[in-house]
Amino acid sequence: DPGYEFGDDTVCTGYHNRDKHPAHYSVCQSADGTSNVCSFGTMDCLADETYYDPWEVVEGLGLQCYCTDVHTGACYDTTTDATTCTYSKESCEDGEVWISARDAEDTYNLGCRACAAEPTPAPTPADFCHDFSSLDDDVMSEVQHIGCEGYYTTDVGCPIAVDGSYWYDDDATCADFCESFSVDAVCVGAHEYDDNQCGSDLVQDLECDDVIIDSDVSNIWHVTCSCSTDTSAVEADDNADCIDDDDWMYKSSSKDCGWVAKKAHGRCHKKGADGTTALSSCTTACSSCECEDDSSWYQKNKPSRDCDYVAKKPSRRCLKEGEDGTFAYESCPMSCGMCGCQDSAVWQHNGKSSRDCDWVAKKPDSRCKKKDLVGLKAKNACLVACQTCD
């Protein structure tokens, strides 16, 4: 019968013989043609995979996509952690979750692995953690399948206890390991435990780019790297230091970074009680998280004239050339108003020094349309004066 249900209300186009004769299944082939997966129909193929008819090409591709006593999936009991092989998700009872045979093939012995009719225990969190105690070939497939595709994962990716011998090569880091483990994986955490078994006590947190070494107080065999294919986890970590200063205020405690955020275009240039501007202390409110002056920059032949010097008279000094060949407005963006919610310190209408952003601010309705010598409009350079901050 070619019409039994695969899952998600789709119909399987493979063939199943309930009399236990060999049954053929279709194939999903990767875009580069290097990988073929036994499947249960065209709806089972991923977006970049090509579907092939089971009868015409299965054996031609060298696949063993036929077997006996096969099932399209299983019903997973969330209470007892047991799986029951089935031909359709419709056979799952309340409290049971349908698991596609393709998704669970390696883990639950389903699909072309000829699942038996008896319930198969599902992996428990403890079993899962124990699986990561080393990285032999068997565990690698479990890591890639369970850890990175939704079974018993943590919020920070797939925790992998790495074989200590790995750290003896090339001053390796967890960042190196995750990259070598999977082309799509990045490191989102590194930790050392007092043992390499599940449930061990944490010894220390590490950075992803820390070189892992053995010492009197550290054991390289107990290092765990957390790898993730979710780049948002890394982006969130990269922006961890980009936060508003809770102590910053302008004149009174009620005028903090939250106050700045409500009207960024008019408040990011304000100088707080600690002497810093909202732009530098309220980086989230003023959208200046990734903006900072180059501490190594100085004016050509004058080492004492750095970005701090430029900041005192930006309208004159932001056009100065540095020792490294860059101009101050390029290397001192914070001081020159080139980032976040600032007025540019170098913009001038038709090159006239008297017609800068302060001049624009006096009559913004008519002057924000004005251009400088290179055609840049005031509204795109004098963000505070023209109230055009994002």
VMD Tcl script that draws the C-alpha trace (Angstrom):
set ca {
  {0.00 0.00 0.00}
  {1.76 3.18 -1.14}
  {-0.56 5.54 0.72}
  {0.28 5.25 4.42}
  {0.92 8.45 6.32}
  {4.43 9.70 6.97}
  {3.77 12.62 9.29}
  {2.59 16.23 9.34}
  {-0.41 15.14 7.24}
  {1.75 14.16 4.27}
  {1.54 10.87 2.40}
  {4.48 8.52 2.02}
  {5.36 7.68 -1.58}
  {7.52 4.71 -0.66}
  {6.08 1.21 -0.50}
  {5.47 -0.86 2.57}
  {4.55 -4.53 2.46}
  {2.78 -5.67 5.62}
  {3.60 -9.28 4.74}
  {7.24 -8.50 5.57}
  {8.52 -8.67 2.03}
  {11.34 -6.22 1.19}
  {10.10 -2.66 0.81}
  {11.82 0.09 -1.16}
  {12.00 3.72 -0.09}
  {12.69 6.98 -1.90}
  {15.89 9.01 -1.65}
  {16.79 12.59 -0.74}
  {20.10 13.63 -2.29}
  {22.16 16.63 -1.13}
  {22.70 19.57 -3.47}
  {26.31 18.60 -4.14}
  {25.37 14.98 -4.82}
  {27.64 13.59 -2.10}
  {24.98 12.51 0.38}
  {21.94 10.28 -0.05}
  {19.37 9.59 2.66}
  {16.65 6.96 2.62}
  {13.38 8.85 2.94}
  {9.63 8.37 3.06}
  {8.66 10.75 0.28}
  {9.29 14.10 -1.32}
  {7.99 15.99 1.73}
  {10.77 14.34 3.73}
  {13.51 16.05 1.70}
  {15.14 19.22 2.98}
  {14.98 22.47 1.02}
  {18.31 21.95 -0.74}
  {17.85 18.23 -1.40}
  {16.55 16.51 -4.54}
  {13.89 13.80 -4.37}
  {14.40 10.56 -6.35}
  {11.83 7.88 -7.10}
  {12.44 4.74 -5.00}
  {12.08 2.14 -7.74}
  {14.27 3.78 -10.35}
  {17.38 4.97 -8.54}
  {17.73 3.52 -5.05}
  {19.91 0.58 -6.00}
  {21.64 2.66 -8.66}
  {22.86 5.03 -5.95}
  {24.24 2.12 -4.00}
  {21.79 2.52 -1.12}
  {20.20 -0.23 0.91}
  {16.85 1.52 1.07}
  {14.84 -1.64 1.43}
  {14.21 -3.77 4.48}
  {11.56 -5.71 6.39}
  {9.43 -4.82 9.41}
  {10.05 -1.13 8.85}
  {8.09 1.72 10.38}
  {7.58 5.34 9.40}
  {8.24 6.60 12.90}
  {7.48 6.16 16.58}
  {5.28 7.45 19.35}
  {7.39 8.88 22.18}
  {5.83 8.81 25.65}
  {6.98 11.96 27.47}
  {6.15 10.43 30.86}
  {7.84 7.03 30.60}
  {10.55 7.95 28.06}
  {9.56 4.96 25.92}
  {9.07 4.79 22.17}
  {6.66 2.56 20.30}
  {7.22 1.91 16.60}
  {4.29 2.86 14.40}
  {3.20 3.28 10.79}
  {1.39 6.57 11.34}
  {1.36 9.50 13.72}
  {-2.40 8.90 14.02}
  {-1.62 5.90 16.22}
  {0.00 8.10 18.88}
  {-2.08 8.54 22.01}
  {-2.52 11.59 24.23}
  {0.77 12.38 25.96}
  {2.82 10.85 23.14}
  {4.87 12.79 20.61}
  {5.26 11.68 16.99}
  {8.89 11.19 15.93}
  {9.74 10.93 12.24}
  {11.81 7.88 11.36}
  {14.23 9.98 9.39}
  {14.82 12.41 12.25}
  {15.26 9.61 14.76}
  {16.84 6.95 12.56}
  {20.22 6.69 14.30}
  {18.93 7.26 17.81}
  {15.83 5.11 17.99}
  {16.68 2.31 15.53}
  {13.78 3.15 13.28}
  {13.18 3.32 9.54}
  {15.64 1.32 7.45}
  {17.14 -0.14 10.60}
  {14.17 -2.53 10.84}
  {12.64 -1.39 14.12}
  {11.21 -4.19 16.21}
  {7.64 -4.07 17.48}
  {8.69 -3.89 21.13}
  {8.99 -0.46 22.80}
  {12.49 1.03 22.64}
  {13.77 3.10 25.60}
  {14.43 6.72 24.69}
  {17.68 8.37 25.82}
  {17.47 10.04 29.23}
  {19.33 13.25 30.08}
  {21.89 11.21 32.02}
  {22.49 8.87 29.09}
  {22.79 11.83 26.80}
  {25.38 13.53 28.98}
  {27.35 10.32 29.35}
  {27.44 9.97 25.57}
  {29.57 13.10 25.41}
  {32.32 11.75 27.68}
  {34.51 11.08 24.65}
  {34.43 11.58 20.92}
  {34.80 8.26 19.20}
  {33.02 7.65 15.90}
  {29.88 6.27 17.52}
  {29.44 9.27 19.79}
  {30.12 11.78 17.03}
  {26.98 10.70 15.18}
  {25.00 10.92 18.40}
  {26.35 14.41 19.09}
  {25.48 15.71 15.67}
  {22.06 14.11 15.71}
  {20.78 14.51 19.26}
  {22.81 17.43 20.53}
  {22.32 19.79 17.64}
  {18.82 18.86 16.53}
  {16.72 19.28 19.63}
  {17.01 16.24 21.89}
  {18.17 17.08 25.42}
  {20.13 20.15 24.45}
  {21.04 23.04 26.74}
  {20.36 26.71 26.10}
  {23.98 27.18 25.03}
  {24.33 24.48 22.43}
  {25.72 20.96 22.44}
  {27.96 20.25 25.46}
  {30.88 18.07 24.39}
  {33.49 16.65 26.76}
  {36.58 16.60 24.55}
  {39.22 13.88 24.66}
  {42.20 15.44 26.46}
  {44.65 14.41 23.75}
  {43.00 16.94 21.46}
  {44.47 19.80 23.50}
  {48.07 18.72 22.90}
  {47.96 20.00 19.32}
  {48.58 23.56 18.16}
  {47.55 25.37 21.34}
  {43.93 24.47 20.63}
  {40.91 26.29 22.01}
  {37.22 25.44 22.24}
  {36.68 27.85 19.36}
  {39.05 25.70 17.29}
  {37.30 22.53 18.37}
  {33.78 23.66 17.48}
  {34.96 24.84 14.08}
  {36.60 21.50 13.37}
  {33.64 19.58 14.76}
  {31.19 21.09 12.28}
  {31.56 23.74 9.58}
  {28.39 25.42 10.84}
  {29.22 25.26 14.55}
  {30.65 28.02 16.70}
  {31.76 27.98 20.32}
  {29.27 29.49 22.77}
  {30.78 28.23 26.02}
  {33.76 26.49 27.60}
  {33.95 24.89 31.05}
  {36.07 22.58 33.18}
  {34.52 19.99 35.52}
  {35.98 17.81 38.25}
  {35.30 14.74 36.13}
  {34.29 13.94 32.56}
  {31.01 12.31 33.54}
  {27.51 13.73 33.63}
  {26.66 15.55 36.87}
  {30.24 16.55 37.73}
  {30.86 19.76 39.68}
  {31.98 22.83 37.78}
  {35.61 23.79 38.41}
  {35.81 26.93 36.28}
  {34.28 28.79 33.37}
  {36.60 29.38 30.41}
  {36.55 31.66 27.40}
  {36.05 30.13 23.96}
  {39.44 31.43 22.84}
  {41.35 30.31 25.95}
  {44.23 27.96 25.12}
  {43.54 24.71 26.98}
  {46.56 23.50 28.97}
  {47.15 20.95 31.71}
  {48.40 22.26 35.06}
  {48.45 21.54 38.79}
  {45.02 23.14 39.12}
  {43.47 22.23 35.78}
  {42.71 18.95 34.01}
  {42.45 19.10 30.22}
  {40.56 15.79 30.18}
  {37.66 17.45 31.96}
  {37.14 20.36 29.57}
  {33.73 20.66 27.94}
  {33.07 22.82 24.88}
  {29.55 23.95 24.02}
  {29.04 24.24 20.27}
  {26.02 25.73 18.56}
  {24.84 26.31 15.01}
  {22.68 29.19 16.26}
  {24.74 32.32 15.56}
  {22.39 34.48 17.60}
  {23.91 32.92 20.70}
  {27.30 34.23 19.67}
  {25.96 37.62 18.69}
  {24.32 37.95 22.08}
  {27.62 37.09 23.75}
  {29.51 39.59 21.58}
  {27.13 42.34 22.67}
  {27.27 41.41 26.36}
  {29.52 44.41 27.15}
  {27.36 46.81 25.16}
  {25.04 47.98 27.91}
  {23.97 51.32 29.31}
  {25.77 52.53 32.42}
  {23.28 52.27 35.30}
  {25.11 55.01 37.22}
  {25.17 57.61 34.46}
  {22.89 60.63 34.90}
  {22.46 64.13 33.58}
  {22.06 66.60 36.47}
  {19.67 64.34 38.43}
  {19.06 60.63 38.98}
  {15.80 60.81 37.03}
  {17.72 61.74 33.89}
  {19.51 58.46 33.29}
  {20.10 56.41 30.15}
  {16.43 55.51 30.03}
  {15.64 59.21 29.87}
  {18.19 59.61 27.07}
  {16.61 56.78 25.06}
  {13.23 58.53 24.97}
  {14.70 61.39 22.94}
  {18.07 60.19 21.73}
  {18.40 62.80 19.00}
  {18.41 65.61 21.56}
  {20.08 63.98 24.54}
  {22.95 61.74 23.39}
  {25.32 64.72 23.30}
  {24.56 65.61 26.94}
  {27.48 65.39 29.37}
  {26.73 63.56 32.61}
  {27.79 64.20 36.20}
  {30.80 61.91 35.73}
  {32.09 63.95 32.81}
  {31.19 61.44 30.09}
  {28.63 62.02 27.37}
  {25.50 59.94 27.02}
  {26.89 58.79 23.69}
  {29.76 56.97 25.39}
  {27.94 55.84 28.55}
  {24.46 55.08 27.20}
  {25.66 53.01 24.26}
  {22.41 51.12 23.79}
  {20.21 54.19 24.08}
  {22.38 56.08 21.59}
  {23.11 53.17 19.23}
  {26.86 53.61 19.70}
  {27.75 50.11 20.89}
  {30.40 49.39 18.29}
  {31.77 52.92 18.09}
  {35.06 53.81 19.74}
  {38.12 55.91 19.06}
  {41.39 54.23 18.08}
  {43.65 54.60 21.12}
  {46.76 54.23 18.94}
  {45.93 57.05 16.52}
  {47.78 60.36 16.63}
  {48.34 63.26 14.27}
  {51.20 62.86 11.81}
  {54.56 63.70 13.42}
  {52.81 64.75 16.66}
  {52.37 61.78 19.06}
  {50.79 63.92 21.78}
  {47.83 64.83 19.55}
  {45.56 61.81 19.86}
  {41.78 61.42 19.68}
  {41.33 63.21 23.00}
  {43.11 66.19 21.48}
  {40.83 66.02 18.44}
  {37.72 65.91 20.62}
  {38.47 69.33 22.12}
  {38.08 71.08 18.75}
  {36.56 68.52 16.37}
  {35.45 70.99 13.70}
  {39.08 71.91 13.06}
  {40.93 68.75 13.98}
  {38.83 65.93 12.55}
  {40.31 66.60 9.11}
  {43.89 66.12 10.36}
  {45.87 63.25 8.89}
  {47.32 60.66 11.24}
  {50.71 58.97 11.37}
  {49.08 55.80 10.00}
  {47.66 57.61 6.98}
  {44.06 57.75 8.18}
  {42.23 60.94 8.97}
  {40.97 61.77 12.44}
  {37.34 61.44 11.40}
  {38.08 57.85 10.34}
  {40.03 56.74 13.41}
  {38.33 58.94 16.02}
  {34.66 58.40 15.09}
  {33.37 59.00 18.61}
  {35.20 62.33 18.89}
  {34.25 63.41 15.38}
  {30.56 62.55 15.50}
  {30.73 59.75 12.98}
  {28.67 57.17 14.85}
  {25.56 56.82 16.93}
  {23.27 59.77 17.51}
  {25.67 62.68 16.95}
  {26.10 65.78 14.86}
  {29.02 65.43 12.49}
  {31.97 67.57 13.50}
  {33.18 67.95 9.92}
  {30.02 68.66 7.93}
  {29.90 72.18 6.47}
  {27.46 73.68 3.98}
  {29.41 74.40 0.78}
  {32.66 74.13 2.74}
  {31.95 77.21 4.86}
  {33.17 76.71 8.45}
  {30.46 79.02 9.80}
  {27.76 76.78 8.35}
  {28.18 73.63 10.41}
  {25.64 71.52 12.29}
  {25.21 74.24 14.91}
  {24.19 76.56 12.08}
  {21.74 73.95 10.83}
  {20.21 73.57 14.30}
  {19.10 77.20 14.32}
  {16.77 76.70 11.34}
  {16.43 72.94 10.82}
  {13.31 73.12 8.66}
  {15.12 74.92 5.87}
  {18.73 73.92 6.49}
  {18.51 70.15 6.95}
  {18.15 69.90 3.17}
  {21.45 71.71 2.57}
  {24.44 69.79 1.20}
  {28.18 69.88 1.79}
  {30.81 69.91 -0.96}
  {30.44 66.18 -1.60}
  {26.64 66.26 -1.74}
  {25.89 64.93 1.76}
  {22.69 66.43 3.13}
  {22.64 67.93 6.62}
  {19.83 65.59 7.68}
  {22.21 62.65 7.17}
  {25.13 64.24 9.00}
  {23.61 66.54 11.62}
  {21.50 63.88 13.31}
  {20.86 65.83 16.50}
  {20.20 69.14 14.78}
  {17.78 67.55 12.32}
  {16.35 65.00 14.76}
  {17.02 62.17 12.33}
  {18.53 59.58 14.66}
  {17.20 56.06 14.16}
}
mol new
graphics top color blue
foreach p $ca { graphics top sphere $p radius 0.5 }
foreach p [lrange $ca 0 end-1] q [lrange $ca 1 end] { graphics top cylinder $p $q radius 0.2 }
display resetview
